């Protein structure tokens, strides 16, 4: 029996539409959203998940939304071991992380793989707000990029990125720098063929330094949360920044790569940018 069937059998008095059908898995941790109707039974649900999935060692529930300066996710352990540190495997790499102290979205795995397929041989790539390093490491693992740089402000996430670089010994050409990308990137006095702003909220202030560091004809991947029906909002942000910094968009493509509730989508704008 799958999770929903098991919960239906255990809680027949609850509307099946209100029962959870799955969870996010990060390493050996299951992250669940517990509906209000099931809140009195959440610990039992945690034990049910452990019984159904022998490779899960921790069950934690979401206690809110991503927030704070470093966009961490509030979690409460329901069952299993008392920890939120784990090893997650994705797209052929190992990622160590502490879910209580760093931002990581397991749902972006497909998007990270997509970007890696776009990178051309010998490109130089910069990833702003690189977190524990999944984008840089996956790009380096699955492309022939000449060099990949990750810049991250959260010192804990940066330390995990350095650890993950060592944990993936076959990956070369990657380096990580700690600090505010708006300050670190200009200090490098270097331009890149491809640049990513992966912050899901609040990445717009990084557009000026990103445009300065992007080679003419280079590609920018700009991530944004976009309300349903506002299809031009993200493009307008990039167009405005380009006008202010003497750049112009040659072509653009909007890619849906997730959602935050039924009315808000996560989008990536793939933009080739020239000089004006």
N, C-alpha and C positions, 0 to 999 in steps of 0.2 A: 504494500500500500504506500502511496505517496503521502506527503505531509497533509494536504488538504483532506484526503480520504480518511486519514488517521484522526484528524481533528473532528471531522464530521461524525465519526463513530464515537469519539470520546465526549463530544459536546453536541448532542442531537438537538438540544433546545435552542441553539444559536443558529441564526440564519446563515446558510452556507455561503452566501455572498459576502458575509462579514468575516469569513475565515481566511487566514493567510494561506497562500499557495506555494510560497517559496521564500528564499532569503538570499542575500548577497554572501558570497563566501570569499573571505580574504585569508589565504593560507589555510590554517585549520580552525579559523574563527567564523562562525555563522553570525551574520548581523541581520536582525529581524526588526520589522515594524509591527508592534503589537496593537491590534485594534482595541478601542475602548471596551468593547464587549468582553474581550478576553483578558483584560488587565488583571482581574483577580486570579487568573490561572496562569500567569506568565511564567512562573518558575516551573510549573508542571510541563508547560509547552517546551521550555528549554530542555527538560529531561527527555521529552518525546523526540526532539530533534537529535539529541545525542544517541538515543537508542536506534533511530532510523539510519543515522550516518556515522559509521564507525571511524571515519577519518576526520570527523569534527571533534575538537577537544574543548572548545569554548563556545557558548552561546551568549551573545550580547544583544541588548535591544537599543534601538535609537531613542534617545531621550530629548530629541530636538533636531535642529538643523545645523549645518555647518555654519560656524560663526567665529568671531574674534579676529584679531590681526592675522593669525595664521590659518584661519578657516578650519579649525579642528571640529570633530563631530562628537557631541556628548553621548556617551555610551554607558550602560549599566549591565554588568554581568548577571545573567540569569541562572546559568548552570555550567558545570565543568570547571576547568582550572581557573584560578584567580590571576589572570593576566590578559593583556591586550597587545603583547608583543608576539609577532609571528614571522614566518618566512612564507612569502607568496611567490609562486612561480607563474610567469606570464611571458608568452611569446619567446620562449627559450632563454629567459634570464631569471635570476634569483633576486628577490627584493625583500630585504629585511626592513621591518618597520614597527613602530609603536603607534597603534591606532588612536591612542588617547592624546598623542602629542604632535602628530603630523597629519597633513592632508593627503589622502590617497583615494582615488575613485576607481574601484575595480571595473566599473561599467565603461571606462574609457579604453579598455584593452583593444577593442577593434579599431578605435580611432588612432591609437598609438601605432598600431600595425599599418594602418592606411598611410600615415605620414611617412613612415619608413620606406614604403614602396615608391613614394614620389621623389625621394632624394636621389639626385644624379651623382654619378661617379666624380670624385674629387671636389665635391661641394664642401664649403665650410658652413656650419650650422650653429646657431645660437638659440638656446631655449631659456626664456625668461620665466622666473617663478617655477623652477624645475623640480622643486620638492625633493623627494628621496631618490630622484634620478631615473624614473621609468622612460620618459621620452628620449633623453640623450642615450641611454644604454640600449634601448630597442632600436633607435636609428643606427647606432654604430654596429649593432649586431646584425641588422638585416639590410644594410646598404653598404656602398663603397665610398661613403663620405670621407673626405681627407681629415677633417677635424670636427668635433662636436663639443660645444661648450654649454654648461648649465650654470645658471646664476640663481641663487636662492637666499632669501632674507631670513628665514627661520633657521637659527643655528642648529637646532635639533634635527630638522630635516636635512640640512647640509651635512651633518655628521653621518647620518644614515646614507646619504648619497656617496660619500667617500668610502664608507664600509661596503656598500653594494658594488662599487667599482672594483674593490679588492676581491669581493666574492664572485665576480664574473671575470676571472683572470684572462680568458681568451679575448676579451674585448679591449681594443686599443684605440687610441686617438680621442679619448674622452677626458675632459678635465672639468672640475667643478669649482666655482668661486662663491664665497659667501658674501652677502651684502644686498643692499637695495639696488635692483637692476638699473634704476634711473640714474644712479651714481656710478655703479661699477662699469656698465657698458660704455659710457663716454670715455672713461679713464683708460680703456683698452686701446683707443685710437685705431680701431680695426673695423673693417667692413666684412659683411657675411653674404653668402649667396642665398641663404634661407634663414628666416628668423621666426620663432614662435613666441607668442604671448599666450601662455596656457592658463593664466589666472581666470577662473570661471566668472568671477565678479570683480569689477574694479580695474580691469586691464587698460582702460582708455588712457589714463595718465602716462602709461609707458609708450604710447604711440610715438611721441616726438623723438625720444632717444632711439626707438627701434627704427624709425625712418632714417635717422642720421647714420645708423650702423648698417643699413641695408644697401647693398650694391645696386646701381642702376640695372633694371631688368631682373632684380632679385624677387624672391617670393616671400610674402608675409602670410603667416597663419595666425589669425586673430580670433580668439575664442570669446564668446559673449553669451549671456542669457537673454533670450528674446521672447517677449510676450507673443502668444499666438495671434496672427493677423498683422503683426508689425514687421513684415518681411524686409523692409528697407532700413530699419533702424541701425543695424550693425554696419551696413555699408555706408550710411551717412556719417558715422563716427570716423571711419577710415578716410572717407573723402574729405572731411573737414580738416583732419590732421595733414593730409597731403597738400591741400591748398595753402595751409599756413607754413609749410616747410618746403615749398618748391618742388613737389613731386606730383605725379599723376598716375592714375590707375590704367594699366593697359588692358587687363581683363580680370574678372573676378568670378568666383564660384562659391555659393553658399552650400554648406553640407550640414545636415541635421545629425547630431552625434550624441543625443541624450535628451533628457527632460528633467524638470524639477516641478513635479505636479502636472496636472492635466492641461494647464494653460501656459506654461513656460517651457521653452525648448532651449537646450544648449546647442549652439551653432558654432561652426568654424567657417570663417571667411578666408578662402584661399585667394590671395591677391598678388598678381604680378605688378610691380611698381617701377615706373621709369622716372627719370628726371622730367621736370615740367618743360 
